Amino acid sequence: MSTTRTINIVIAGLGGQGVLKASDITADAAFRAGFNVKKSELHGMSQRGGSVTSDIRFGESVLSPMIPEGEADFLVAISPEQVEPNHHLLRPEGTLIHAGLIDAGALKNKKSVNVALLGKLSRSLQLPDEAWMEAIRANLPEKLHEVNLNAFVLGRTA
């Protein structure tokens, strides 16, 4: 995928699934790769397991953090229940990345499915692996580095 235009990514899930952490890592990786990055979040009733979405936009020049409806290049759905309510955000040729693409049984920690999905996403983005690895380390406590770096690699090879 060319990064001369703005890349639009929506990450959707339920409160507690790591939607915001996944969006922080993605935005950080794009920034480390030298892109202009904008990010926005919609929490809703996230503390009670409600819907959470985050928009990440990056490219040479990004003016707004909000992705217009039908313009997302990628929808990363951490929760299966969030595919249908957010599918309208994808452009017609957009890519859906969902938790069903990851073998959760292979994860050392089931809570790292969000990072595993970023590994899957990373295959479609022209961001260096090292930018992703640095972003994971920068956004998570040291005690979670190994399990999440492993989850990222698992998702990348899924």
Summary of the structure (lengths in Angstrom):
residues: 158
radius of gyration: 14.2
end to end distance: 19.1
largest distance: 40.5
contacts: 530
relative contact order: 0.20
helix: 46%
strand: 25%
